[in-house]
Amino acid sequence: MDYNALSRDILSAAGGNDNIASFTHCMTRLRLNVADPDAVDVDRIKQLDGVLGVVPGQQVQIVVGPGHADRLDQAFAAVSSASHVSFDDEDEDEEDAVASLLGGGDRVRDVASETRAKVKARQNTGVHAVFRHIGNIFIPVIPGFVAGGIIASIANFWKLADPTIVKNPWFLAFAALGAIVTGALNFIVGHNTAKEFGGTPVLGFIAGGVPYMTALAGIAAVKGADGSITTPAQPLVLPLFGQLSPGLGGVIGVMVTAWVFTLIEKQLRKVIPASLELFIIPALTVMLGAVAAVIIIMPLSALLMQGLTWLLVDFGLKQGGVIGGFLMSSLFLPMVMLGVHQGLTPLHAQLIADHGFTELLPILAMAGGGQDGMAIAVWLKTKSKKLRTIIKSALPLGLLGIGEPLIYGVSLPLIYPFITACLGAGFGGAFIAWGMQQGGSFGAQTLGLSGLFMTGVITPGHWFWYLGGLGIAILMGFVLTYFFGFKEKMVERLG
């Protein structure tokens, strides 16, 4: 794609610089905020090479696809004198513009956006605010997780094909690339937490390192003349919580520590003169924050992390078995609807960091399979061209793990298909939980992938269980919806 030529053509068709107040981009679109929408030649823009769709309005959204949007934005900045602003809405792509790549995107946008707006309007409590902050902290990390997971998967396939390759230093270096993000996760989370709450990012980076200091275990990071590491006689011990160890509290401890660092920093700025700010505030923030982390945050965060792991993994899956798997997968879509699903992200990340995979993600991913089966059933039963168009646009995305168009564009507006999709997902989750009982624990080695795409990052040797669960979720979502979940009169709810 010639981004420079395309930018010039778009600028001309949009009415020139005088008609563009500002512009930005998101994952799939170049967005132009225009003064006069009528001055934009939408049909001309649609005919340009590389343009996959246009959403007209006060903000003209030009769909070019993932990867292209960022490059087109950079090229457009070079030819336009309009103000360039950043865009940080992380989820609306999945309901409208991505769906328009497959046709019928405007209809998906209208139905999905209206439904999502109603759902989001109810997510205004303090608890929801906490979960939104968690999402904002971890969403920027997902590309790194995906990259690391794909590299790890390639390395796993490579080892299966040639077990002797593990002796090759080039292979070891390649495989190590996949572990960089998980190895540095505490620093990344600390940095993002400070940034999210308005603190200094580098101090958040330091906060991410405090819970992982080897000195807590009595190991000094000082080498002697002979290269040996000197070790104090005793590790750090607290009166109430006992001996501390590096990593106690995991990423939850890191997030809270970085948040406390930010609070301390802001309070110090109120009392420290500006002339002394650089010399006093950073050092005091680190020292005071580290004391709070070691004495209070780490032990309490460890208890919270242990409680979550016991409830969801040890009790929910290992003891709950197929019933636990059914409940978790069938309840995940309501969690998404209530806006609390982001609260599980730190647990997923910690499980991956601790032993290479999270058992929970394959179970929860069955929610997408239930939605896919539901959509196929509705598509076969309905006589509504409008509804069939929506499903035609959204179903391929659902199979690939992007479920929001189906949730907000089909199942939630119709109501009962949402229930049958959840129940169908439960059967897939039960199958995977049974597989974990039969063949040992397995899971997803990275965050950010779902649907068919998750197959490649499932623990090697356990792909059958994941694909089998996905197939069962799709089948049961279809059966339950076809026979019990959909009647034609429900189409009226789409408006």
C-alpha positions as CSV (number, residue, x, y, z in Angstrom):
1,M,0.0,0.0,0.0
2,D,1.3,3.5,-0.9
3,Y,0.4,5.3,2.3
4,N,1.6,8.7,1.1
5,A,-0.5,8.6,-2.1
6,L,-3.5,7.3,-0.2
7,S,-3.1,10.0,2.4
8,R,-3.2,12.7,-0.3
9,D,-6.2,11.2,-1.9
10,I,-8.1,11.0,1.4
11,L,-7.2,14.5,2.3
12,S,-8.5,15.8,-1.0
13,A,-11.7,13.7,-0.8
14,A,-12.3,14.8,2.8
15,G,-12.5,18.5,1.8
16,G,-8.9,19.4,2.4
17,N,-7.2,20.7,5.5
18,D,-9.8,23.4,6.1
19,N,-12.5,20.7,6.7
20,I,-10.4,18.5,9.0
21,A,-10.3,19.8,12.6
22,S,-8.2,16.9,13.9
23,F,-7.4,13.3,13.1
24,T,-6.3,10.1,14.9
25,H,-6.2,6.4,14.4
26,C,-7.1,3.2,16.2
27,M,-6.4,-0.5,15.5
28,T,-8.1,-0.6,12.1
29,R,-9.1,2.9,11.2
30,L,-7.9,6.4,10.3
31,R,-10.4,8.8,12.0
32,L,-11.0,12.3,10.7
33,N,-12.9,14.8,12.8
34,V,-14.5,17.0,10.1
35,A,-16.2,20.4,10.3
36,D,-18.7,19.6,7.5
37,P,-19.6,15.9,7.0
38,D,-21.4,16.9,3.7
39,A,-18.1,18.1,2.2
40,V,-16.6,14.6,2.5
41,D,-16.9,12.5,-0.7
42,V,-17.5,9.2,1.0
43,D,-18.0,7.3,-2.3
44,R,-14.7,8.5,-3.6
45,I,-12.8,7.4,-0.5
46,K,-14.5,4.0,-0.7
47,Q,-13.0,3.5,-4.2
48,L,-9.4,4.2,-3.1
49,D,-7.0,1.3,-3.2
50,G,-6.5,0.0,0.3
51,V,-9.7,1.3,1.8
52,L,-11.9,-1.5,3.0
53,G,-14.8,0.6,4.2
54,V,-15.9,4.0,5.4
55,V,-18.2,5.0,8.3
56,P,-19.4,8.5,7.6
57,G,-20.4,11.1,10.1
58,Q,-18.9,14.0,12.1
59,Q,-16.0,11.6,12.6
60,V,-15.2,9.9,9.3
61,Q,-13.8,6.5,10.0
62,I,-11.7,5.0,7.2
63,V,-11.2,1.3,7.6
64,V,-7.9,0.0,6.3
65,G,-7.2,-2.9,8.6
66,P,-4.8,-3.8,11.4
67,G,-1.2,-2.7,10.9
68,H,-2.2,-0.4,8.0
69,A,-4.0,2.1,10.2
70,D,-0.9,3.1,12.2
71,R,1.2,3.6,9.0
72,L,-1.5,5.5,7.2
73,D,-1.9,7.7,10.3
74,Q,1.9,8.5,10.1
75,A,1.7,9.3,6.4
76,F,-1.4,11.4,6.8
77,A,0.4,13.5,9.5
78,A,3.0,14.3,6.9
79,V,0.5,15.7,4.4
80,S,-2.1,17.3,6.7
81,S,-1.8,20.4,8.8
82,A,-4.7,19.3,11.0
83,S,-4.2,18.6,14.7
84,H,-3.0,15.0,15.4
85,V,-4.4,13.6,18.6
86,S,-3.9,10.3,20.4
87,F,-6.6,7.7,20.6
88,D,-6.9,5.3,23.6
89,D,-10.3,3.6,23.4
90,E,-9.2,-0.1,23.5
91,D,-12.4,-2.0,22.7
92,E,-14.7,-0.3,20.2
93,D,-12.9,-1.6,17.2
94,E,-14.2,-5.0,17.8
95,E,-17.9,-4.1,17.4
96,D,-17.9,-1.9,14.3
97,A,-14.9,-1.2,12.1
98,V,-13.4,-4.7,12.3
99,A,-16.8,-6.1,11.4
100,S,-17.1,-3.8,8.5
101,L,-14.1,-5.5,6.9
102,L,-16.4,-8.4,6.2
103,G,-19.4,-6.5,5.0
104,G,-22.5,-5.2,6.8
105,G,-20.3,-3.3,9.2
106,D,-22.7,-0.3,9.5
107,R,-25.5,-2.6,10.8
108,V,-23.1,-4.3,13.2
109,R,-22.0,-0.9,14.4
110,D,-25.5,0.4,15.0
111,V,-26.8,-2.6,16.9
112,A,-23.6,-3.4,18.8
113,S,-22.8,0.2,19.7
114,E,-26.2,0.8,21.1
115,T,-26.2,-2.4,23.1
116,R,-22.7,-1.8,24.4
117,A,-23.5,1.7,25.4
118,K,-26.4,0.5,27.6
119,V,-24.2,-2.2,29.2
120,K,-21.3,0.2,29.8
121,A,-23.7,2.8,31.3
122,R,-24.4,0.4,34.2
123,Q,-20.6,-0.2,34.8
124,N,-20.1,3.0,36.9
125,T,-19.3,1.7,40.4
126,G,-16.0,2.0,42.2
127,V,-15.4,-1.7,41.6
128,H,-15.8,-1.2,37.9
129,A,-13.3,1.6,38.0
130,V,-10.8,-0.7,39.6
131,F,-11.3,-3.3,36.9
132,R,-10.9,-0.6,34.2
133,H,-7.6,0.5,35.7
134,I,-6.4,-3.1,35.7
135,G,-7.4,-3.4,32.0
136,N,-5.6,-0.2,31.2
137,I,-2.5,-1.6,32.9
138,F,-2.4,-4.9,31.1
139,I,-3.9,-4.2,27.7
140,P,-0.6,-2.5,26.5
141,V,1.3,-5.7,27.5
142,I,-0.9,-8.0,25.4
143,P,1.1,-7.6,22.1
144,G,4.2,-8.6,24.1
145,F,2.4,-11.6,25.5
146,V,1.2,-12.6,22.0
147,A,4.7,-12.3,20.6
148,G,6.2,-14.3,23.4
149,G,3.5,-17.0,23.2
150,I,3.9,-17.4,19.4
151,I,7.7,-17.7,19.7
152,A,7.3,-20.2,22.6
153,S,4.8,-22.2,20.4
154,I,7.2,-22.3,17.5
155,A,10.0,-23.5,19.9
156,N,7.7,-26.2,21.2
157,F,6.8,-27.5,17.8
158,W,10.5,-27.4,16.9
159,K,11.4,-29.5,19.9
160,L,8.7,-32.1,19.0
161,A,10.1,-32.4,15.5
162,D,13.7,-32.5,16.6
163,P,14.4,-33.2,20.4
164,T,18.1,-32.8,19.9
165,I,17.7,-29.2,19.0
166,V,17.7,-28.2,22.7
167,K,21.5,-28.5,22.6
168,N,21.7,-25.9,19.9
169,P,22.6,-22.5,21.4
170,W,20.8,-20.7,18.5
171,F,17.6,-22.5,19.4
172,L,18.1,-21.7,23.1
173,A,18.5,-18.0,22.2
174,F,15.3,-18.2,20.1
175,A,13.3,-19.9,22.8
176,A,14.5,-17.3,25.3
177,L,12.9,-14.6,23.3
178,G,9.5,-16.0,24.2
179,A,10.2,-15.6,28.0
180,I,11.3,-11.9,27.9
181,V,7.9,-10.5,28.7
182,T,7.1,-12.9,31.5
183,G,10.6,-12.4,32.9
184,A,10.2,-8.6,33.0
185,L,6.5,-8.6,33.7
186,N,6.9,-7.1,37.2
187,F,8.8,-4.1,35.8
188,I,6.3,-3.6,32.9
189,V,3.3,-3.7,35.3
190,G,5.0,-1.3,37.7
191,H,5.7,1.1,34.9
192,N,2.2,0.9,33.5
193,T,0.6,1.3,36.9
194,A,2.4,4.5,37.7
195,K,1.5,5.8,34.3
196,E,-2.1,4.9,34.7
197,F,-2.4,6.7,38.1
198,G,-0.4,9.8,37.1
199,G,2.9,9.0,38.7
200,T,6.4,9.0,37.3
201,P,6.7,5.8,35.1
202,V,10.3,5.2,36.0
203,L,9.5,5.2,39.7
204,G,6.8,2.6,38.9
205,F,9.5,0.6,37.2
206,I,11.4,0.6,40.4
207,A,8.3,-0.3,42.3
208,G,8.0,-3.3,40.1
209,G,11.5,-4.4,41.2
210,V,11.0,-4.0,45.0
211,P,9.0,-7.2,45.6
212,Y,11.5,-9.2,43.5
213,M,14.7,-8.1,45.2
214,T,16.9,-11.1,45.9
215,A,18.1,-9.4,49.1
216,L,14.7,-10.3,50.6
217,A,15.8,-13.9,50.6
218,G,19.2,-13.1,52.1
219,I,21.1,-13.0,48.7
220,A,23.2,-9.9,48.2
221,A,23.7,-8.7,44.6
222,V,27.5,-8.1,45.4
223,K,30.2,-10.3,44.0
224,G,33.4,-10.9,45.9
225,A,36.9,-10.7,44.4
226,D,36.7,-14.3,43.4
227,G,33.4,-13.9,41.7
228,S,31.4,-15.5,44.5
229,I,28.2,-13.9,45.8
230,T,28.2,-13.1,49.5
231,T,25.1,-14.2,51.4
232,P,24.0,-12.7,54.7
233,A,23.4,-15.1,57.5
234,Q,19.6,-14.5,57.7
235,P,16.9,-13.6,55.2
236,L,14.4,-10.9,56.0
237,V,11.8,-12.0,58.5
238,L,8.7,-10.2,59.6
239,P,7.2,-10.7,63.0
240,L,3.6,-11.5,61.8
241,F,4.2,-13.0,58.4
242,G,7.4,-14.9,58.7
243,Q,10.2,-15.1,56.2
244,L,9.9,-13.1,53.0
245,S,10.8,-14.3,49.6
246,P,11.3,-12.5,46.2
247,G,8.1,-12.3,44.2
248,L,5.8,-12.6,47.2
249,G,2.4,-11.2,46.2
250,G,3.1,-11.4,42.5
251,V,1.8,-8.9,40.0
252,I,-1.0,-7.9,42.4
253,G,1.7,-6.8,44.9
254,V,3.5,-4.9,42.1
255,M,0.4,-3.0,41.1
256,V,-0.4,-2.0,44.7
257,T,3.2,-1.1,45.3
258,A,3.4,1.1,42.2
259,W,0.1,2.7,43.1
260,V,1.4,3.5,46.6
261,F,4.5,5.0,45.1
262,T,2.3,7.3,43.1
263,L,0.3,8.3,46.1
264,I,3.5,9.1,48.0
265,E,4.9,11.0,45.1
266,K,1.8,13.2,44.8
267,Q,1.7,14.0,48.5
268,L,5.4,14.9,48.5
269,R,4.9,17.3,45.6
270,K,2.5,19.3,47.8
271,V,5.1,20.0,50.5
272,I,8.5,19.8,48.8
273,P,9.7,23.1,47.2
274,A,10.0,22.9,43.4
275,S,13.7,23.8,43.6
276,L,14.4,20.6,45.7
277,E,11.9,18.4,43.9
278,L,14.4,16.4,41.8
279,F,16.7,15.7,44.7
280,I,14.2,14.7,47.3
281,I,10.9,13.4,45.9
282,P,12.2,10.4,43.9
283,A,14.4,9.2,46.7
284,L,11.8,9.6,49.4
285,T,9.2,8.0,47.2
286,V,11.3,4.9,46.7
287,M,12.4,4.5,50.3
288,L,8.9,5.1,51.8
289,G,7.2,3.0,49.2
290,A,9.6,0.2,49.6
291,V,9.0,0.1,53.4
292,A,5.3,-0.1,52.8
293,A,5.7,-2.8,50.2
294,V,7.9,-5.1,52.3
295,I,6.0,-4.7,55.6
296,I,2.4,-4.5,54.4
297,I,1.8,-4.8,50.7
298,M,3.7,-8.0,49.8
299,P,2.4,-10.2,52.6
300,L,-1.2,-9.1,52.1
301,S,-1.0,-9.4,48.3
302,A,0.4,-12.9,48.7
303,L,-2.6,-13.8,50.8
304,L,-5.0,-12.4,48.1
305,M,-3.1,-14.1,45.3
306,Q,-3.1,-17.4,47.2
307,G,-6.8,-17.1,47.8
308,L,-7.7,-16.4,44.2
309,T,-5.5,-19.3,43.0
310,W,-7.1,-21.7,45.5
311,L,-10.6,-20.6,44.7
312,L,-10.4,-20.7,40.9
313,V,-7.6,-23.3,40.2
314,D,-7.3,-25.6,43.1
315,F,-10.9,-25.7,44.2
316,G,-12.7,-24.5,41.0
317,L,-10.9,-26.8,38.6
318,K,-8.9,-29.4,40.4
319,Q,-11.6,-30.2,42.9
320,G,-14.6,-29.0,41.0
321,G,-13.7,-30.9,37.9
322,V,-16.3,-30.9,35.1
323,I,-18.8,-29.0,37.3
324,G,-16.2,-26.3,38.0
325,G,-15.3,-26.1,34.3
326,F,-19.0,-25.8,33.3
327,L,-19.7,-23.0,35.8
328,M,-16.6,-21.0,34.9
329,S,-17.1,-21.1,31.2
330,S,-20.8,-20.5,31.3
331,L,-20.5,-17.5,33.7
332,F,-17.7,-15.8,31.8
333,L,-19.9,-13.9,29.3
334,P,-22.0,-12.5,32.2
335,M,-18.7,-11.4,33.8
336,V,-17.8,-9.6,30.5
337,M,-21.2,-8.0,30.5
338,L,-20.8,-6.8,34.1
339,G,-17.3,-5.5,33.3
340,V,-15.5,-7.6,36.0
341,H,-13.6,-10.0,33.7
342,Q,-10.5,-7.8,33.7
343,G,-10.0,-8.6,37.3
344,L,-8.7,-12.0,36.3
345,T,-5.9,-10.7,34.2
346,P,-3.4,-10.4,37.0
347,L,-4.0,-14.0,38.0
348,H,-3.6,-15.2,34.4
349,A,-0.3,-13.2,34.1
350,Q,1.0,-14.6,37.4
351,L,0.1,-18.2,36.5
352,I,2.0,-17.8,33.2
353,A,5.0,-16.2,35.0
354,D,5.0,-19.0,37.7
355,H,4.7,-22.2,35.6
356,G,4.4,-21.2,31.9
357,F,0.6,-21.3,31.4
358,T,-2.8,-20.4,32.8
359,E,-5.3,-23.2,33.2
360,L,-8.2,-20.7,33.3
361,L,-8.0,-19.2,29.8
362,P,-8.8,-22.3,27.8
363,I,-11.9,-22.8,30.1
364,L,-13.0,-19.2,29.7
365,A,-12.4,-19.2,25.9
366,M,-15.2,-21.7,25.6
367,A,-17.6,-18.7,26.0
368,G,-16.6,-17.7,22.4
369,G,-17.4,-21.2,21.1
370,G,-20.9,-21.0,22.7
371,Q,-21.5,-17.7,20.9
372,D,-20.3,-19.1,17.6
373,G,-22.8,-22.0,17.8
374,M,-25.5,-19.7,18.9
375,A,-24.9,-17.5,15.8
376,I,-25.0,-20.4,13.4
377,A,-28.3,-21.6,14.8
378,V,-29.9,-18.1,14.6
379,W,-28.5,-17.6,11.1
380,L,-30.2,-20.9,10.0
381,K,-33.5,-20.2,11.6
382,T,-34.1,-16.5,11.1
383,K,-35.8,-15.0,8.0
384,S,-34.5,-11.5,8.8
385,K,-32.0,-10.3,6.2
386,K,-30.8,-7.7,8.7
387,L,-30.0,-10.2,11.3
388,R,-28.4,-12.6,8.8
389,T,-26.2,-9.7,7.6
390,I,-25.1,-9.0,11.2
391,I,-24.2,-12.6,11.8
392,K,-22.4,-12.9,8.4
393,S,-20.2,-10.0,9.5
394,A,-19.6,-11.1,13.1
395,L,-19.3,-14.9,13.0
396,P,-15.9,-15.1,11.2
397,L,-14.5,-12.8,13.9
398,G,-16.1,-14.9,16.6
399,L,-14.4,-18.0,15.3
400,L,-11.0,-16.2,15.5
401,G,-11.6,-15.1,19.0
402,I,-13.1,-11.6,18.7
403,G,-16.5,-12.1,20.3
404,E,-17.8,-8.6,21.0
405,P,-19.7,-8.2,17.7
406,L,-21.7,-11.4,18.4
407,I,-22.2,-10.5,22.1
408,Y,-23.3,-6.9,21.6
409,G,-24.7,-7.3,18.0
410,V,-26.7,-10.5,18.3
411,S,-27.0,-12.5,21.6
412,L,-27.5,-9.7,24.2
413,P,-30.1,-7.7,22.1
414,L,-32.0,-11.0,21.5
415,I,-31.6,-12.0,25.2
416,Y,-32.5,-15.7,25.2
417,P,-29.7,-16.6,22.7
418,F,-27.3,-15.1,25.2
419,I,-28.4,-17.6,27.8
420,T,-28.2,-20.6,25.5
421,A,-24.7,-19.4,24.3
422,C,-23.5,-19.3,27.9
423,L,-24.9,-22.8,28.6
424,G,-23.3,-24.2,25.4
425,A,-20.0,-22.7,26.5
426,G,-20.4,-24.6,29.8
427,F,-20.3,-28.0,28.1
428,G,-17.0,-27.1,26.3
429,G,-15.5,-25.9,29.6
430,A,-16.6,-29.2,31.3
431,F,-14.9,-31.2,28.6
432,I,-11.6,-29.3,29.1
433,A,-11.8,-29.6,32.8
434,W,-12.3,-33.4,32.4
435,G,-9.2,-33.4,30.1
436,M,-7.2,-31.7,32.8
437,Q,-8.2,-34.5,35.2
438,Q,-7.2,-37.2,32.7
439,G,-4.0,-35.8,31.3
440,G,-2.7,-33.4,33.8
441,S,-2.9,-29.6,33.9
442,F,-2.4,-27.6,30.8
443,G,-3.3,-24.1,29.6
444,A,-2.6,-21.1,27.4
445,Q,1.0,-19.9,27.4
446,T,0.1,-16.3,26.6
447,L,-2.7,-13.7,26.9
448,G,-4.4,-12.0,24.1
449,L,-5.5,-14.9,21.9
450,S,-8.8,-16.8,21.9
451,G,-10.9,-18.9,19.5
452,L,-9.0,-20.9,16.9
453,F,-6.0,-18.7,17.4
454,M,-5.5,-19.9,21.0
455,T,-4.7,-23.5,19.7
456,G,-1.1,-22.6,18.9
457,V,-0.4,-21.4,22.4
458,I,-1.9,-24.3,24.3
459,T,0.6,-26.4,26.2
460,P,2.2,-28.9,23.7
461,G,0.5,-32.2,23.5
462,H,-2.9,-30.9,24.8
463,W,-4.3,-29.3,21.6
464,F,-6.9,-32.1,21.2
465,W,-8.5,-31.2,24.5
466,Y,-8.8,-27.5,23.6
467,L,-10.1,-28.1,20.1
468,G,-12.5,-30.8,21.4
469,G,-13.8,-28.4,24.0
470,L,-14.2,-25.6,21.4
471,G,-16.1,-28.0,19.1
472,I,-18.4,-29.1,21.9
473,A,-19.1,-25.5,22.9
474,I,-20.0,-24.6,19.3
475,L,-22.2,-27.8,19.0
476,M,-24.1,-27.3,22.3
477,G,-24.5,-23.5,21.7
478,F,-26.0,-24.4,18.3
479,V,-28.3,-27.2,19.6
480,L,-29.6,-25.2,22.7
481,T,-30.2,-22.1,20.6
482,Y,-31.8,-23.9,17.7
483,F,-34.3,-25.8,19.7
484,F,-34.8,-23.6,22.8
485,G,-33.2,-20.2,22.4
486,F,-34.5,-18.4,19.4
487,K,-37.9,-17.3,17.9
488,E,-38.4,-15.0,15.0
489,K,-40.3,-12.4,17.0
490,M,-37.1,-11.7,18.9
491,V,-35.7,-9.9,15.9
492,E,-38.0,-7.0,16.8
493,R,-35.6,-6.3,19.7
494,L,-32.9,-5.2,17.2
495,G,-35.0,-2.2,16.3
